[in-house]
Amino acid sequence: MVFGRRYRVTEKIGAGGMADVYKAVDETLGRTVAVKVLNPRYAQAADFIDRFRREAQAAANLSHPGIGNVYDSGSEGDTYYIVMEYVSGIDLKALVKRDGPLDPVKAANYAEQVCAALAAAHGYDVIHRDIKPQNILLQPDGRVRVMDFGIARVTDGDDLTHTGSVLGTAQYVSPEQAQGRPLTPGSDLYSLGCVLYEMLTGRPPFDGDSPVAIALKQVNERPVPPGQIDPRVPRPLEAIVMRALEKDPSRRYTSADEMRRELKLFAESGAVAAEAAPMGDTSVMPVVKRSGGAPRPAPHAPPRRRRPLWPLLVSISVVVAVGLAVAWALGLFGGSVEVPDVRGMTLEEASNTIIGTGLLVGDVTEVYSSDVPEGKVIEQSPAAAERVEMNWPVTLVISRGEESVLVPDVTGMSESEAFSTLRKAGLYIDGVRREYSRTIAKGLAITTEPTAGISVAKGGNIILVVSDGIETKALPSVVGKSQKDAKAELEAAGFKVKQVDEYSDKVKKGFVISQDPDGGLISQTGSTVTIHVSKGPESVEIPDVTTLSEAEATAKLEALGFAVLVNQIPSADVGKVVTQDPAGGSIGKLGDTITIWVGVASP
């Protein structure tokens, strides 16, 4: 697979609901890159495509050692892609999961580096919008790279932040982002505060059963100070975290540089310029009133989701944004509405229907389904026809189609190992068939049906073929049978046949004289049986024995395999062979009788 006639994909290195990420080689510059490919079904909105291109170009203009570079963007048909710098290392989420809470100085150092990267981006009026541990990559030399600026937004553009869209990961979004309010650089600092909190405690400041529930906590609840979770967190560093997590953006750090300086001071001296005052009672962020509309209420938590689709689909965010803008303009918020039935619709159709009714698109989850076509809504919550308040989020479950797996190769495995391997692949063994095999030992797997490498539905049935070893059976006896019949009988029994032709004065030509091994013995099928086939009696030239004595003539003929009949005839050559029949020089068969006439004196 090649994008833009230069980015040749070598392997898939990541996947999400919105995009897949591939490792690729830039064949023009000879360097390794990462290519983020958006799913075509999430890139159908023309408005989104225009913004995607514009914002990818804006991200490509960023240049800072702490920012993963965006090199290029483009499209192949309905598939849109961003070419980014390929950076090896471990992300902070995986690091904390592996090692637990980090050393406070080390955590402060990582956060300081992120601040430096954000300061550079904010200098270009670019807000990241999705600062989270998964997007912060730690390189082997300890340097930090902030990734995924390809989905950032330019603050002075007509972007989704100004129309009520809520993007980002719930555990790390700022209160204003959760409410769909305009974002500022302080929004990224709030998200970084959540990341620093997690580095110090091993968990984000807020969690819940659904993204909406978590977002509500971001807006309304005060986080537990990290030092109360882990007493090893120094109070000066706790003060930095809590200031970054202020609900009111004006009470946070005024810039990424200011927060960076505080972190640097702590890392060097264990203090901060001025510790933030502890948070008071919980204060709720004020909702923003729009012209011609009622205040926007905070969303209610929908029912528990099954599996999150991250990030919230960007193409759907455009629909949400436009729908909310219209709803605000028309003053639709307030009262209750009937939830529409969007099952069986595409995600885009369902979103349009939901927004058009005055509701929100809530959590979107993708699951495999053998019953509902890919891309269609399987379930929704609340159910169709229920009455709910305006602006209530409708949770959707979208079909990913039937899940498929590749049949693993189990050749040579024991029967139990093959069973385990197939079950781990999500397949079921519908039966075991045993076959003889000359190459696979008894009890080991020969193959499967379907065979290895074939793509089948997960949960599908597989036939396992197991070796019963080499087949043995009694050899048929073919002595006295014609060569044709003997060969056919042995091959039908599974044996190979080797034929040796020889003369025989006892067995008719073309018939079996003997076989090796003998008939009736137990032998492995596939082994070779030698049959000796008669060529009939051997033909030889009869020698001329006339003038020889009776004894000489008889000895010579018998030595060649002939029988000798002696007659007498009066002759002057007494004791000599006078004549013979058949005559010398004619052709005879071994065992033939040669008659000789020996001379005797006349009476």
C-alpha positions in Angstrom: 0.0 0.0 0.0 1.4 3.3 -1.1 0.1 6.8 -0.3 0.9 9.9 -2.4 3.2 7.8 -4.6 5.9 7.9 -2.0 4.8 6.6 1.4 5.1 2.8 1.2 3.4 1.1 4.2 5.5 -1.6 5.9 3.3 -2.5 9.0 0.3 -1.4 11.0 1.3 0.0 14.4 -1.9 1.3 15.8 -5.7 1.5 15.4 -8.5 3.5 16.8 -12.1 4.2 16.0 -11.3 7.1 13.8 -8.0 6.2 12.2 -5.4 3.5 11.7 -1.7 4.3 12.0 0.9 2.7 9.8 4.7 2.7 9.8 5.9 3.6 6.3 8.9 4.5 4.3 9.1 7.8 2.5 10.6 6.5 -0.8 11.5 10.1 -1.9 13.6 11.0 1.2 14.4 7.5 2.4 13.1 8.1 5.9 10.7 6.2 8.2 7.4 8.0 8.8 4.0 7.3 10.5 0.9 7.6 8.3 -2.4 8.2 10.1 -5.2 7.1 7.8 -8.8 8.3 8.5 -11.6 5.8 8.0 -13.4 6.8 4.8 -16.8 6.6 6.4 -15.8 9.3 8.8 -14.7 11.7 6.1 -17.9 12.3 4.1 -18.7 15.8 5.2 -17.3 18.4 2.8 -17.0 21.0 5.6 -14.9 18.5 7.6 -12.6 17.7 4.7 -11.9 21.4 4.1 -11.0 22.0 7.8 -9.1 18.8 7.9 -6.8 19.9 5.1 -6.5 23.5 6.5 -5.7 22.3 10.0 -3.3 19.6 8.9 -1.4 22.3 7.0 -1.4 24.5 10.1 0.0 21.6 12.3 2.7 21.0 9.6 4.0 24.6 10.2 4.8 23.8 13.8 8.5 23.2 14.4 9.9 22.4 17.8 12.1 19.6 19.2 9.3 18.6 21.6 6.6 18.3 18.9 6.2 15.4 16.7 6.4 16.9 13.2 3.5 16.7 10.7 5.2 16.3 7.3 2.4 16.0 4.8 -1.3 15.3 4.2 -3.4 14.2 1.3 -6.1 11.8 0.1 -6.5 8.7 -2.0 -10.1 8.6 -3.1 -12.2 8.8 0.0 -9.3 8.1 2.3 -7.6 11.0 3.9 -4.2 10.7 5.6 -1.6 12.7 7.6 2.1 11.9 7.3 3.8 12.4 10.7 7.3 11.9 12.1 7.9 8.3 13.3 9.1 8.4 16.9 10.2 5.3 18.8 9.6 5.1 22.5 6.9 4.5 25.2 3.9 6.8 25.8 3.3 8.1 29.4 0.1 6.0 29.7 2.0 2.8 29.1 4.9 4.0 31.3 2.6 4.7 34.3 0.7 1.5 33.8 4.0 -0.4 33.7 5.9 1.4 36.6 3.1 2.9 38.6 3.4 6.5 40.0 6.5 8.3 38.8 9.2 10.0 40.9 7.9 13.6 41.4 11.1 15.2 40.0 10.9 13.0 36.9 7.2 13.7 36.5 7.9 17.5 36.8 10.7 17.2 34.2 8.4 15.5 31.7 5.6 18.0 32.3 8.1 20.9 31.9 9.1 19.5 28.5 5.4 19.3 27.5 5.0 22.9 28.5 7.9 23.9 26.3 6.2 22.2 23.3 2.8 23.8 24.1 4.4 27.2 24.5 5.7 26.9 20.9 2.3 25.7 19.6 0.4 28.4 21.4 2.8 30.9 19.9 1.3 29.9 16.5 -2.2 30.2 18.0 -2.6 26.4 17.8 -4.3 24.6 20.7 -3.7 20.9 20.9 -7.1 20.0 22.3 -6.2 16.5 23.2 -3.3 16.5 25.7 -3.3 13.1 27.3 -0.6 10.5 28.3 -1.1 8.5 25.1 -0.1 11.5 23.1 3.1 12.2 25.1 5.9 10.0 23.9 9.0 9.4 26.0 12.1 8.7 24.0 15.0 6.4 25.2 17.2 9.5 25.9 14.5 11.0 28.3 13.3 13.6 25.8 9.5 14.1 25.5 7.7 14.5 22.2 4.1 15.7 22.1 2.2 13.9 19.3 -1.0 14.2 17.3 -1.0 17.9 16.6 -2.7 16.8 13.4 -6.1 17.2 15.1 -5.3 20.5 16.7 -7.3 23.7 16.0 -6.3 27.2 15.1 -7.7 29.5 17.8 -8.6 32.3 15.4 -10.3 30.1 12.8 -13.9 29.0 12.3 -13.4 25.8 14.2 -15.4 23.4 16.2 -14.6 24.9 19.5 -16.8 27.9 18.7 -19.9 25.8 17.9 -20.4 23.6 20.8 -18.5 20.5 19.7 -16.8 18.5 22.5 -13.7 16.7 21.3 -11.0 15.2 23.4 -10.7 12.4 25.9 -13.0 12.8 28.9 -10.4 12.1 31.6 -8.3 15.0 30.4 -10.7 17.6 28.9 -11.0 21.0 30.5 -14.3 22.2 31.9 -14.8 24.6 29.1 -14.0 21.9 26.5 -16.5 19.6 28.2 -19.2 22.4 27.9 -18.4 23.1 24.3 -17.1 26.6 25.1 -14.3 28.5 23.3 -10.9 27.1 24.2 -7.8 29.0 25.2 -4.2 27.9 25.8 -5.2 27.4 29.4 -7.4 24.5 28.2 -4.3 22.6 27.2 -2.7 23.4 30.6 -5.7 22.0 32.4 -5.3 18.8 30.4 -1.6 18.7 31.2 -2.6 19.1 34.9 -4.6 15.9 34.5 -1.6 14.2 33.0 0.7 15.4 35.7 -1.9 14.2 38.3 -1.9 10.8 36.8 1.9 10.6 36.6 2.0 11.3 40.4 -0.8 9.1 41.6 -1.2 6.5 38.9 -4.7 7.5 38.0 -6.5 10.5 36.4 -8.2 13.0 38.7 -11.7 12.0 37.5 -13.1 8.7 36.3 -16.6 7.3 35.8 -18.9 4.9 33.9 -19.1 7.0 30.7 -17.3 9.9 29.0 -20.3 12.2 29.8 -20.2 11.3 33.5 -16.5 12.0 33.6 -17.0 15.3 31.7 -19.6 16.4 34.3 -17.1 15.8 37.0 -14.5 17.9 35.2 -17.1 20.7 35.2 -18.5 20.3 38.7 -16.3 18.4 41.1 -13.1 19.3 42.9 -10.3 16.8 42.4 -8.8 15.1 45.4 -5.4 16.7 46.0 -2.7 14.2 44.8 -0.9 14.4 48.1 -3.9 12.8 49.8 -3.7 9.8 47.4 0.1 9.5 47.6 1.8 11.3 50.6 5.1 11.2 48.7 3.8 14.0 46.4 5.6 17.2 47.5 3.3 20.1 48.5 4.9 22.5 46.0 4.3 20.1 43.1 0.8 19.5 44.3 0.2 23.2 44.3 1.3 23.3 40.6 -1.1 20.5 39.8 -4.1 22.1 41.6 -3.5 25.5 40.0 -3.5 23.9 36.5 -6.8 22.1 37.5 -8.6 25.3 38.4 -12.2 25.3 36.9 -11.9 29.0 36.0 -9.3 29.4 33.2 -8.4 32.9 34.6 -7.2 31.2 37.8 -4.8 28.8 36.0 -1.3 29.7 34.7 -1.4 32.5 32.2 0.8 30.7 29.8 2.6 27.4 29.2 5.9 29.3 29.8 4.7 30.4 33.3 3.8 26.8 34.2 7.1 25.6 32.7 9.1 28.0 34.9 7.3 26.8 38.0 8.0 23.1 37.1 11.6 23.9 36.4 12.0 25.8 39.7 10.5 22.8 41.6 12.7 20.3 39.8 15.8 22.3 40.6 15.0 23.5 44.2 11.9 21.6 45.4 9.9 24.8 45.7 7.7 27.1 43.5 7.7 30.8 43.2 4.3 31.1 44.9 2.2 28.1 46.0 -1.3 28.2 44.7 -3.9 28.8 47.3 -5.9 25.6 48.0 -9.1 25.2 46.2 -12.2 26.3 48.0 -15.6 24.8 47.8 -16.6 23.2 44.5 -17.5 25.9 42.0 -19.5 25.1 38.8 -18.4 26.8 35.6 -21.0 29.2 34.5 -22.9 28.2 31.3 -22.7 30.5 28.4 -25.8 32.1 27.2 -26.2 32.4 23.4 -28.2 35.1 21.6 -31.8 34.0 21.3 -31.4 30.9 23.4 -31.7 29.6 26.9 -28.6 28.6 29.0 -27.1 25.4 27.8 -27.5 22.8 30.6 -24.8 20.3 31.5 -25.4 17.0 29.8 -26.7 14.1 31.9 -24.7 10.9 32.2 -26.0 8.3 29.7 -26.3 4.5 30.5 -23.1 2.6 30.9 -21.2 2.0 27.7 -19.7 -1.3 26.6 -16.5 -0.1 24.9 -15.4 3.5 24.0 -14.6 4.6 20.5 -11.7 7.1 20.8 -11.6 9.7 19.7 -15.2 10.9 19.2 -15.6 10.9 15.5 -14.5 14.1 14.0 -16.9 14.0 11.1 -19.8 13.6 13.5 -18.4 16.5 15.5 -19.1 18.7 12.5 -22.7 17.5 12.4 -23.0 18.0 16.2 -21.5 21.5 15.9 -23.8 22.6 13.2 -26.9 21.1 14.8 -26.1 22.7 18.2 -25.6 26.1 16.5 -29.0 25.9 14.9 -30.6 24.7 18.1 -29.2 27.6 20.0 -30.3 30.0 17.3 -33.8 28.7 17.3 -34.0 28.5 21.1 -34.8 24.8 21.1 -33.3 24.0 24.4 -35.7 23.3 27.2 -38.7 20.9 27.5 -38.6 17.3 26.4 -38.6 15.4 23.2 -39.3 11.9 22.0 -36.1 9.9 21.1 -36.1 8.9 17.5 -35.4 5.4 16.3 -32.1 5.4 14.6 -31.4 1.7 14.6 -30.3 0.5 11.1 -29.1 3.9 10.1 -25.6 4.9 9.2 -23.7 6.9 11.8 -24.1 10.0 9.7 -27.8 9.5 9.2 -28.4 8.8 12.9 -26.4 11.9 13.9 -28.4 14.1 11.6 -31.7 12.6 13.0 -30.6 13.0 16.6 -29.3 16.5 16.2 -32.4 17.5 14.2 -34.6 16.4 17.1 -32.7 18.6 19.6 -30.7 15.9 21.2 -26.9 15.3 21.4 -24.9 12.4 20.0 -23.4 10.8 23.1 -20.9 8.0 23.4 -20.3 6.1 20.2 -19.1 2.5 20.5 -18.2 0.1 17.8 -18.8 -3.6 18.2 -18.6 -6.6 15.9 -21.9 -8.0 14.7 -22.8 -10.9 12.4 -26.4 -9.6 12.1 -26.1 -5.8 11.4 -24.1 -4.6 8.4 -21.0 -2.6 9.0 -21.5 1.1 9.8 -25.1 0.7 10.8 -26.6 1.4 14.3 -27.2 -1.7 16.3 -28.4 -0.2 19.6 -29.2 3.2 21.1 -29.8 4.5 24.6 -32.3 5.9 25.5 -34.5 3.6 23.5 -36.7 4.9 20.7 -39.9 6.7 21.7 -38.7 7.5 25.2 -39.2 11.1 26.3 -36.1 12.9 27.6 -35.0 16.5 28.2 -33.7 18.5 25.3 -29.9 18.2 24.9 -29.9 14.7 26.3 -27.1 12.5 24.8 -28.1 9.5 22.8 -25.5 6.7 23.1 -25.0 4.7 19.9 -23.6 1.2 19.3 -22.3 0.9 15.7 -21.7 -2.4 13.8 -18.1 -3.1 12.7 -19.5 -6.0 10.7 -18.6 -9.6 11.2 -15.3 -10.1 13.0 -12.9 -12.2 11.1 -9.7 -14.0 12.1 -7.0 -15.9 10.2 -7.0 -19.6 10.8 -3.6 -20.3 12.6 -1.2 -23.0 11.4 -1.3 -25.9 13.8 0.6 -28.4 11.7 2.8 -30.5 13.9 1.2 -29.5 17.2 -0.2 -32.1 19.6 -4.0 -32.4 19.5 -4.4 -30.5 22.8 -2.0 -27.7 21.6 -3.9 -27.4 18.4 -7.2 -27.1 20.3 -5.8 -24.4 22.6 -4.4 -22.4 19.7 -7.6 -22.5 17.7 -9.7 -21.5 20.7 -7.4 -18.6 21.5 -7.9 -17.4 17.9 -11.7 -17.4 18.6 -12.5 -20.5 16.7 -14.4 -23.6 17.7 -13.5 -27.2 16.8 -16.5 -28.8 15.1 -14.8 -32.2 14.9 -11.6 -34.1 14.6 -10.9 -36.3 11.6 -8.0 -38.8 11.8 -6.0 -39.6 8.7 -3.0 -41.7 8.1 0.2 -39.8 7.3 3.7 -40.8 6.3 5.2 -37.4 7.2 3.3 -36.4 10.5 3.7 -38.5 13.6 0.7 -40.1 15.1 -1.3 -37.8 17.4 0.0 -34.6 15.8 -2.1 -32.2 13.7 -1.8 -32.5 10.0 -4.0 -29.5 8.9 -7.3 -27.8 9.4 -10.4 -27.2 7.3 -10.4 -24.4 6.3 -6.6 -24.4 6.0 -4.2 -22.1 7.8 -4.1 -18.5 6.6 -7.8 -18.4 5.4 -9.9 -15.6 6.9 -13.0 -16.9 8.6 -15.7 -15.5 10.9 -14.6 -15.3 14.5 -16.5 -18.1 16.4 -16.6 -20.2 13.2 -16.3 -23.9 13.2 -13.0 -25.6 12.2 -12.3 -29.3 11.4 -9.0 -30.5 12.9 -7.2 -33.2 11.0 -5.0 -35.4 13.2 -2.4 -38.0 12.1 -3.1 -41.6 12.8 0.4 -42.5 11.9 1.5 -44.6 9.0 -1.2 -47.1 7.9 -0.2 -50.9 8.0 -2.1 -53.8 6.4 -1.5 -57.3 5.2 0.1 -57.6 1.8 -2.1 -59.2 -0.9 -0.7 -62.4 -2.4 -0.3 -61.9 -6.1 1.9 -64.9 -7.1 0.4 -66.6 -10.1 -1.6 -63.6 -11.2 -1.0 -61.6 -14.3 1.3 -58.6 -14.1 -1.6 -56.2 -14.8 -3.9 -57.6 -12.1 -1.1 -58.0 -9.5 0.0 -54.4 -10.0 -3.5 -53.0 -9.8 -4.3 -55.0 -6.6 -1.1 -53.9 -4.8 -1.6 -50.2 -5.7 -5.2 -50.3 -4.7 -4.1 -51.5 -1.3 -1.8 -48.5 -1.0 1.6 -50.1 -1.9 4.1 -49.1 -4.5 5.1 -51.8 -7.0 8.6 -52.6 -8.4 8.7 -55.1 -11.3 11.5 -57.5 -12.1 11.2 -59.6 -15.3 13.0 -62.9 -15.5 12.9 -66.1 -17.6 10.9 -69.1 -16.3 10.2 -72.4 -17.9 7.5 -73.1 -15.3 5.4 -69.9 -15.2 3.7 -68.5 -18.2 5.0 -65.4 -19.7 3.4 -62.2 -18.1 2.5 -63.8 -14.8 4.0 -63.3 -11.4 6.6 -65.9 -10.4 7.1 -64.5 -6.8 6.9 -61.4 -4.7 8.9 -59.7 -1.9 7.7 -59.3 0.8 5.5 -62.3 0.7 1.8 -62.1 0.6 0.1 -62.1 4.1 2.8 -60.2 5.9 1.9 -56.9 7.7 3.6 -53.9 6.0 3.3 -50.1 6.0 1.2 -48.7 3.2 3.3 -46.8 0.8 6.1 -49.2 1.1 7.4 -51.0 -2.0 6.6 -54.6 -3.1 8.8 -56.3 -5.7 7.1 -58.7 -8.1 9.0 -61.1 -10.3 7.2 -61.5 -13.6 7.9 -64.3 -16.0 9.4 -63.7 -19.4 8.7 -67.3 -20.4 11.4 -69.8 -21.1 14.7 -68.4 -22.3 15.4 -69.0 -26.1 19.0 -70.1 -27.1 20.7 -71.3 -30.2 21.0 -75.1 -30.4 24.7 -76.1 -30.9 25.9 -78.5 -33.7 27.0 -81.6 -31.9 27.6 -83.8 -35.0 31.0 -85.6 -35.1 31.1 -85.4 -31.3 31.1 -88.5 -29.2 27.8 -89.4 -27.6 29.2 -88.4 -24.2 30.5 -85.1 -25.5 27.3 -84.2 -27.3 25.1 -85.1 -24.4 27.2 -83.1 -21.9 27.3 -80.0 -24.1 23.5 -80.0 -24.7 22.6 -80.7 -21.1 24.9 -77.9 -20.0 22.9 -75.5 -22.0 19.6 -76.7 -20.5 18.4 -79.1 -23.1 17.2 -82.7 -22.6 18.9 -85.3 -24.8 17.4 -88.3 -26.5 20.0 -90.8 -27.9 19.2 -93.1 -30.9 21.5 -95.4 -32.8 22.1 -95.6 -36.5 24.4 -97.9 -38.5 27.4 -95.8 -39.6 31.1 -96.0 -40.2 31.5 -93.3 -37.6 31.0 -95.6 -34.7 30.4 -93.8 -31.4 30.0 -90.4 -33.1 26.9 -88.3 -33.5 25.9 -88.7 -37.1 22.9 -86.3 -37.1 20.7 -84.4 -34.7 17.2 -82.9 -34.5 16.7 -80.0 -34.4 19.7 -79.2 -36.4 22.6 -77.2 -35.0 22.2 -73.5 -35.5 18.4 -73.5 -35.0 16.7 -71.7 -32.1 15.3 -73.7 -29.2 14.0 -73.1 -25.7 15.7 -74.3 -22.6 14.3 -77.6 -21.6 13.5 -78.6 -25.2 14.6 -82.2 -26.1 17.3 -82.6 -28.7 17.5 -86.0 -30.4 20.9 -87.2 -31.5 21.7 -90.3 -33.6 25.0 -92.1 -32.7 26.7 -94.4 -35.3 27.1 -98.1 -34.6 28.7 -100.9 -36.6 26.6 -102.5 -39.2 25.4 -106.0 -38.2 
